[in-house]
Amino acid sequence: MIRYISLLLLVFLFSHNISWGQQNLFDCHNSKRFAQYLYNTGQFELSIHELERIQFFCESDTNSQLLLLKSYRKLKKYDEANLFFIDKTIDDIGQLPPDFCLEYIRLNMAQNNYNLVNNAIQQGLVFPGMQEHQLGATLLQKNWQKAFTLSQSAPPNTSYQMSSLIKVAHKSYAIKYKKPWIATLLSVVVPGSGKMYSGYWGDGAISFLFTASSSFFAYRAFQKYGTSNVYPWLIGGLAVSYYTANIYGGNRAAVHYNDNLDHSIIHETENLLYSDY
């Protein structure tokens, strides 16, 4: 009988220890630590599940809420993240801790809401990296003049990121675009010269050779066969198509050249601005 009672007591204590261990493992404190670990290791989908469970079962916690917003942004679940800010004015957001203000800006930057970012700054929203984001958002809007003006008003002692963005702003302001109408006019006068003007020397030389050779063959065909034969007209039509394509190609070459300049500035800005996102 005594042995039976002792066995029951051991079973009770063992089961109680297991249930206590499980409860301790899944309590709010350990859940938050586990969620932080999941986020730090890049397991954002799992961190979202854990953080949503914490939001439901545990006492309100700003760090967990911020981590959840960051996880949403990392996985581009912008609709879920936007719900936190959707009913808040800029003044309301400004009353939140600075990290929440920064996350609001980063969330909108990730959605290309550059106007909203600049408007929030103009309305007085203060957050870490405010000057960097203002200049970066302006550059990403391709507003080179305003970006240059902002770079001129930056304080002398700035971060490495801000100093680099200032250099990009100066570079964007100094851009020399090709004029598409000049490229078109040059292509009309000398086939291929519009592409050469835009820096595409190889394409320009090919356009010149194709247009010139087809025009020469068309001229010789008309001399040899006259206007009553279909062959010269076919060659002439080919020459006209080459010439027309050369004019269009010259115009597009200038546009493409300008787009490449813009993309290089935007790419450099994104690399600097989003480096710590």
VENSULKA-V746698 format. One record per residue. N is the residue number from 1. RES is the residue in three letters. OMEGA is omega in whole degrees, -180 to 180 (999 if undefined). BURIAL is 1 if it has 24 or more other C-alpha atoms within 12 Angstrom, else 0. D_FIRST is the distance of its C-alpha to the first C-alpha in Angstrom with 1 decimal. Layout:
N_RES_OMEGA_BURIAL_D_FIRST / N_RES_OMEGA_BURIAL_D_FIRST
This chain:
1_MET_180_0_0.0 / 2_ILE_178_0_3.8 / 3_ARG_-180_0_5.4 / 4_TYR_179_0_5.1 / 5_ILE_179_0_6.3 / 6_SER_179_0_8.7 / 7_LEU_178_0_9.9 / 8_LEU_180_0_10.8 / 9_LEU_178_0_12.5 / 10_LEU_179_0_14.4 / 11_VAL_-180_0_15.6 / 12_PHE_-180_0_16.7 / 13_LEU_-179_0_18.6 / 14_PHE_-180_0_20.1 / 15_SER_179_0_21.4 / 16_HIS_179_0_22.7 / 17_ASN_179_0_24.6 / 18_ILE_-179_0_26.1 / 19_SER_179_0_27.3 / 20_TRP_180_0_28.7 / 21_GLY_179_0_30.4 / 22_GLN_179_0_32.0 / 23_GLN_180_0_33.1 / 24_ASN_-179_0_34.7 / 25_LEU_-175_0_36.3 / 26_PHE_177_0_38.0 / 27_ASP_-173_0_38.9 / 28_CYS_-178_1_42.6 / 29_HIS_-179_0_43.3 / 30_ASN_177_0_42.0 / 31_SER_179_1_43.6 / 32_LYS_177_1_46.9 / 33_ARG_179_0_46.7 / 34_PHE_178_1_46.0 / 35_ALA_177_1_48.9 / 36_GLN_178_1_51.2 / 37_TYR_180_0_50.2 / 38_LEU_179_0_51.0 / 39_TYR_-178_1_54.3 / 40_ASN_-180_0_55.2 / 41_THR_175_0_54.6 / 42_GLY_179_0_56.8 / 43_GLN_-170_0_54.0 / 44_PHE_179_1_55.6 / 45_GLU_179_0_54.3 / 46_LEU_180_1_50.7 / 47_SER_177_1_51.5 / 48_ILE_180_1_53.0 / 49_HIS_-179_1_49.8 / 50_GLU_-178_1_47.7 / 51_LEU_176_1_50.2 / 52_GLU_176_1_50.6 / 53_ARG_179_1_46.8 / 54_ILE_180_1_47.1 / 55_GLN_-176_1_50.0 / 56_PHE_-171_0_48.0 / 57_PHE_-172_0_44.6 / 58_CYS_177_0_45.6 / 59_GLU_-178_0_47.9 / 60_SER_-175_0_51.5 / 61_ASP_-176_0_52.4 / 62_THR_-179_0_56.0 / 63_ASN_179_0_55.2 / 64_SER_178_1_53.1 / 65_GLN_179_1_55.8 / 66_LEU_179_1_58.5 / 67_LEU_178_1_56.5 / 68_LEU_178_1_56.1 / 69_LEU_179_1_59.9 / 70_LYS_179_1_60.6 / 71_SER_176_1_58.3 / 72_TYR_-178_1_60.2 / 73_ARG_-179_1_63.5 / 74_LYS_-179_1_62.5 / 75_LEU_179_0_61.7 / 76_LYS_174_0_64.9 / 77_LYS_-172_0_62.9 / 78_TYR_-179_1_65.6 / 79_ASP_180_0_65.1 / 80_GLU_-180_0_61.5 / 81_ALA_-178_1_62.7 / 82_ASN_-179_1_65.7 / 83_LEU_-179_0_63.6 / 84_PHE_-175_1_62.6 / 85_PHE_-166_1_66.3 / 86_ILE_-178_0_67.9 / 87_ASP_-177_0_68.1 / 88_LYS_173_0_69.0 / 89_THR_178_0_72.5 / 90_ILE_177_1_73.7 / 91_ASP_178_0_73.3 / 92_ASP_-180_0_69.7 / 93_ILE_179_1_69.0 / 94_GLY_178_1_70.8 / 95_GLN_179_0_68.3 / 96_LEU_175_1_65.4 / 97_PRO_-176_0_64.4 / 98_PRO_-179_0_67.0 / 99_ASP_177_1_64.7 / 100_PHE_177_1_64.5 / 101_CYS_178_1_68.3 / 102_LEU_180_1_68.6 / 103_GLU_176_1_66.2 / 104_TYR_179_1_68.3 / 105_ILE_-179_1_71.3 / 106_ARG_179_1_69.7 / 107_LEU_180_1_68.4 / 108_ASN_175_1_72.0 / 109_MET_-180_1_73.5 / 110_ALA_179_1_71.2 / 111_GLN_179_0_72.6 / 112_ASN_178_0_76.2 / 113_ASN_-173_0_76.6 / 114_TYR_177_1_79.1 / 115_ASN_-180_1_81.1 / 116_LEU_178_1_78.0 / 117_VAL_-180_1_77.1 / 118_ASN_178_1_80.6 / 119_ASN_178_0_80.7 / 120_ALA_179_1_77.4 / 121_ILE_179_1_78.9 / 122_GLN_179_0_82.1 / 123_GLN_173_0_80.2 / 124_GLY_178_0_78.7 / 125_LEU_-178_1_75.3 / 126_VAL_-179_1_74.4 / 127_PHE_178_1_71.9 / 128_PRO_180_0_71.5 / 129_GLY_-176_1_74.1 / 130_MET_-178_1_76.2 / 131_GLN_179_1_79.6 / 132_GLU_-179_1_78.3 / 133_HIS_178_1_77.2 / 134_GLN_179_1_80.4 / 135_LEU_180_1_82.6 / 136_GLY_179_1_80.4 / 137_ALA_179_1_80.3 / 138_THR_177_1_84.1 / 139_LEU_-179_1_84.6 / 140_LEU_173_1_82.4 / 141_GLN_-179_1_84.7 / 142_LYS_177_1_87.6 / 143_ASN_-172_1_89.3 / 144_TRP_-178_1_90.9 / 145_GLN_-180_0_93.2 / 146_LYS_179_1_90.6 / 147_ALA_179_1_88.3 / 148_PHE_179_1_91.1 / 149_THR_178_0_91.7 / 150_LEU_-180_1_88.1 / 151_SER_180_1_88.1 / 152_GLN_-178_0_91.2 / 153_SER_-180_0_89.5 / 154_ALA_179_0_86.3 / 155_PRO_-176_0_85.8 / 156_PRO_-179_0_86.8 / 157_ASN_-178_0_83.3 / 158_THR_178_0_81.1 / 159_SER_177_0_78.1 / 160_TYR_-180_0_78.6 / 161_GLN_-179_1_77.7 / 162_MET_179_1_80.3 / 163_SER_179_1_83.0 / 164_SER_178_1_82.5 / 165_LEU_177_1_82.7 / 166_ILE_178_1_86.0 / 167_LYS_178_1_87.4 / 168_VAL_179_1_86.5 / 169_ALA_178_1_88.2 / 170_HIS_179_1_91.3 / 171_LYS_-180_1_91.3 / 172_SER_-179_1_91.0 / 173_TYR_-178_1_93.9 / 174_ALA_-178_0_96.1 / 175_ILE_175_0_95.5 / 176_LYS_-179_0_98.7 / 177_TYR_170_1_98.3 / 178_LYS_-179_1_100.6 / 179_LYS_-179_0_102.6 / 180_PRO_-179_1_102.2 / 181_TRP_176_0_105.7 / 182_ILE_179_1_107.2 / 183_ALA_179_1_105.3 / 184_THR_-179_1_106.5 / 185_LEU_179_1_110.1 / 186_LEU_180_1_110.1 / 187_SER_177_1_108.8 / 188_VAL_-176_1_111.6 / 189_VAL_-180_0_114.2 / 190_VAL_-180_1_112.8 / 191_PRO_179_1_110.0 / 192_GLY_-176_1_106.9 / 193_SER_177_1_108.0 / 194_GLY_177_1_105.5 / 195_LYS_178_1_102.6 / 196_MET_177_1_104.1 / 197_TYR_-179_1_104.5 / 198_SER_176_1_100.7 / 199_GLY_-179_1_100.0 / 200_TYR_-173_1_99.5 / 201_TRP_-180_0_102.3 / 202_GLY_178_0_101.2 / 203_ASP_179_0_100.8 / 204_GLY_179_1_104.1 / 205_ALA_179_1_105.9 / 206_ILE_178_0_104.6 / 207_SER_179_1_105.6 / 208_PHE_-178_1_109.1 / 209_LEU_-179_0_109.5 / 210_PHE_-178_1_108.3 / 211_THR_-178_1_110.4 / 212_ALA_-178_1_113.5 / 213_SER_179_0_113.4 / 214_SER_177_1_112.9 / 215_SER_179_1_115.7 / 216_PHE_-179_0_118.0 / 217_PHE_178_1_117.3 / 218_ALA_179_1_117.9 / 219_TYR_179_1_121.2 / 220_ARG_-179_0_122.3 / 221_ALA_178_0_121.3 / 222_PHE_178_0_123.4 / 223_GLN_-174_0_126.3 / 224_LYS_-172_0_126.1 / 225_TYR_-179_0_125.3 / 226_GLY_-176_0_126.4 / 227_THR_-177_0_124.8 / 228_SER_-179_0_125.2 / 229_ASN_-177_0_122.6 / 230_VAL_-175_0_118.9 / 231_TYR_180_0_117.8 / 232_PRO_-180_1_119.0 / 233_TRP_176_1_117.3 / 234_LEU_179_0_114.0 / 235_ILE_178_1_114.3 / 236_GLY_177_1_115.4 / 237_GLY_177_0_112.4 / 238_LEU_179_1_110.1 / 239_ALA_179_1_111.9 / 240_VAL_180_1_111.6 / 241_SER_177_0_107.8 / 242_TYR_-178_1_107.4 / 243_TYR_179_1_109.4 / 244_THR_178_1_107.5 / 245_ALA_178_1_104.1 / 246_ASN_179_1_105.4 / 247_ILE_178_1_106.1 / 248_TYR_-179_1_102.8 / 249_GLY_177_1_101.0 / 250_GLY_178_1_102.9 / 251_ASN_-178_1_101.6 / 252_ARG_179_1_98.0 / 253_ALA_178_1_98.2 / 254_ALA_178_1_98.9 / 255_VAL_-180_1_96.1 / 256_HIS_178_0_93.7 / 257_TYR_180_1_94.8 / 258_ASN_178_1_94.2 / 259_ASP_179_0_90.8 / 260_ASN_177_0_89.8 / 261_LEU_179_1_90.8 / 262_ASP_-178_1_88.7 / 263_HIS_179_0_85.7 / 264_SER_178_0_85.9 / 265_ILE_-179_1_85.8 / 266_ILE_-180_1_82.9 / 267_HIS_179_0_81.0 / 268_GLU_178_1_81.5 / 269_THR_-180_1_80.5 / 270_GLU_180_1_77.3 / 271_ASN_-180_0_76.3 / 272_LEU_-173_1_76.8 / 273_LEU_-176_1_75.4 / 274_TYR_-174_1_72.3 / 275_SER_-178_0_71.5 / 276_ASP_179_0_68.4 / 277_TYR_999_0_67.3
